[in-house]
Amino acid sequence: MSVILLGILAFVQPEDESTYYGMDMDIAAFSRYWEKAYETSPFGFRTSQGCHDMRHWYQIYEARAEATLAGPFSLRYRFFMLRDYETSITQHRFEPTMRVARDLYLHLVAVPSYFKKEDEAGIGLAWRRDFTDWVAVYAIAQGFDHNVSLMYTPAGPKNDSFMQIPYRFEVDARGELGWMRLRLHAELGTRSQQRLCWPDSALYEWERDRDRSSAWGRIELQPVKDLWVGTRFAWHLDRTETRWHARGVLTADTLIDRYLKPFVSFSPTERLELSCTHQIWRMNRDMDSVSYRRDYHVLTALMSWNPWPAVVFEAGYQHSWRYIYNNHTLITEPYSGSLTQSRLLLNLEMRFRSGFMFTIKEGIEMDDFPRGTFEYPHNHTYVSIHMPLAFFDEHGRSED
């Protein structure tokens, strides 16, 4: 009876509503070819978006540009926007830059936000060689004017001033040789402290601590000709602790999200590539009332055929296993009843000489084949676009 009750009242994350979420995030990610094209150009735009469910789209937008100002001075710009269930991020990042030596650069960082309390500012130092190899370190103050923005806010739930503002230390690096490519981005956040006092602070007063850190990257190796092996990886930590001293109440929420995605790719000919990835993805969320864990395994096998320089056809298969635990007990699959999902993939990619690229990826339902396939063949569509922003390439940067 307790197992049945747990299945009915089980806690799930918002994205668990989509039973194809693991497979969708796999095909929404940019390919290794696209990653290299975007990362090694100072000017570019890319987006990936598609269907989550009947109510939600997944959307990610990124853009980068750099313009010479005068002499050793330039301005770098980065844009990032993500819409993914309960995640909503829009960020503009400006970096006034000065070259202090041949390959050494000094950066100022400004990240303005619609809400002034979320503004960020910092400083960075980078070594860059061309656009393929770099190491950069940053120190950034988060919410540095949070308290100033609350100057005329009365005591209450909106006046959550910092007693200690959070800082973030970033490392961003990329490097490649003929047989190897490495990419790393890591962020270490310091713990912040906030305090809120109601008008009668003797009765209503709380303090909150929070810290966030993350890391992601790729390792690609070519042990022999025409064979690439490696992995993508990501790790994210977000934890809070809130204390109500007057009531003797403490609430805590710790989220740890990480994955490892090893791959192998073999090209028997110049126009044919066979690849396979296996994503091992785990999320833990520990709260006062429940301990939540979600395990994903996503297997993707693709065959890519490049008959003409501008056209790539892909066909493949995806299979995912999803397990959700509350307090270390496996709960009944809350939406589909099935722990596994499978589908075929049919992809078309266009690569134009200008650098513009376009991909459409269509899933074909394979559960309950053949009846389910022919009754409901469509299983989510994802589209990606890459643009090199040629205007900036021609006018935004002078020759070194």
DABELPE-V171436 format. One line per field, one symbol per residue. psi: psi as a letter, one per 30 degrees, with the letter a starting at -180 (. if undefined). burial: # if it has 16 or more other C-alpha atoms within 10 Angstrom, else .. A space follows every 50 residues. Layout:
# DABELPE-V171436
psi=???
burial=???
This chain:
# DABELPE-V171436
psi=eeeeeeeegkklleffejfgeeeefeffkkleeeeeeeegkfjlklkkla keaffklkkkkklklkkkdkbgklkkkkkkkkjjcgkjkkkkkkjkkkkf aegkkkkkkkiklejffgklkallkkkkjbgfklkkkkkkkkhfgeeefg egklkaffiilkfjlklkkkkklklkafgkkkkkkkkjklklklkkklei ffejklkkkkkkllklakkkkielkgkklalllkkkkjklkkkjeefhkk kkjkkkkllkillkkkjflffkkklkljkjkkkkjjlefljkkkkkkjkk kkkkkielefkkkkkakkkkkkkkkkhgkklkjfeffkflklllkjkkkk jlfffkkkkkkkkkkfkhkfeeefeiekikkkkkkkkfifeeeeffklk.
burial=.....##..###..##.#######.###.#.......##.########## ###....###########....######...####.......#######. ...#########...##.##########...################.## ........####..###########.....##################.. ....##################....##################...... .################....################...########## #####.....################...#####....############ #....############.....#...#.###########..##..##...
